[in-house]
């Protein structure tokens, strides 16, 4: 994790929330910590850093099990 001297403003917070798909109503129902947790989960699940992504099992997968 790298640091930055850039200030995280209220406007940038709302921008990031909208970028990850949170609606205004959802943000109203969540506290800041929950929004940040959601953002982190979104980043973790949508990053292209080579992590194996979860895929939906096919019938062949069930049969092989």
C-alpha positions as CSV (number, residue, x, y, z in Angstrom):
1,X,0.0,0.0,0.0
2,X,1.5,3.3,-1.0
3,X,0.8,6.7,0.6
4,X,-0.1,9.9,-1.1
5,X,-0.1,13.6,-0.1
6,X,-3.3,14.1,-2.0
7,X,-6.3,15.1,0.2
8,X,-9.3,12.8,0.2
9,X,-12.2,15.3,0.1
10,X,-15.9,14.7,0.5
11,X,-16.3,15.2,-3.2
12,X,-13.6,12.6,-4.0
13,X,-15.3,10.2,-1.5
14,X,-18.7,10.6,-3.3
15,X,-16.9,10.1,-6.7
16,X,-15.3,6.9,-5.6
17,X,-18.6,5.6,-4.2
18,X,-20.3,6.3,-7.5
19,X,-17.5,4.7,-9.4
20,X,-18.0,1.4,-7.5
21,X,-21.8,1.6,-8.1
22,X,-23.2,2.8,-4.8
23,X,-26.4,4.8,-5.1
24,X,-27.2,7.9,-3.1
25,X,-29.8,5.9,-1.2
26,X,-27.4,3.1,-0.4
27,X,-24.8,5.7,0.8
28,X,-27.5,7.3,3.1
29,X,-28.1,3.9,4.7
30,X,-24.4,3.2,5.3
31,X,-21.8,4.9,7.5
32,X,-18.5,5.9,6.1
33,X,-16.8,2.8,7.3
34,X,-19.3,0.6,5.6
35,X,-18.8,2.5,2.4
36,X,-15.1,2.2,2.6
37,X,-15.5,-1.6,3.3
38,X,-17.7,-1.9,0.2
39,X,-15.1,0.0,-1.9
40,X,-12.3,-2.3,-0.7
41,X,-14.4,-5.4,-1.5
42,X,-15.1,-4.0,-4.9
43,X,-11.5,-3.4,-5.6
44,X,-10.4,-6.8,-4.3
45,X,-13.0,-8.6,-6.4
46,X,-12.4,-6.6,-9.6
47,X,-8.7,-6.2,-9.7
48,X,-6.6,-7.5,-12.5
49,X,-3.6,-8.4,-10.4
50,X,-3.6,-12.1,-11.3
51,X,-5.7,-13.4,-8.4
52,X,-7.9,-16.3,-9.3
53,X,-11.5,-15.1,-9.6
54,X,-14.5,-17.1,-8.4
55,X,-16.4,-18.7,-11.3
56,X,-19.8,-20.3,-11.4
57,X,-19.6,-24.1,-11.3
58,X,-20.9,-25.9,-14.4
59,X,-22.8,-29.2,-14.4
60,X,-19.5,-30.8,-15.5
61,X,-17.8,-29.4,-12.3
62,X,-20.6,-31.0,-10.2
63,X,-20.4,-34.3,-12.0
64,X,-16.6,-34.4,-11.5
65,X,-17.0,-33.7,-7.8
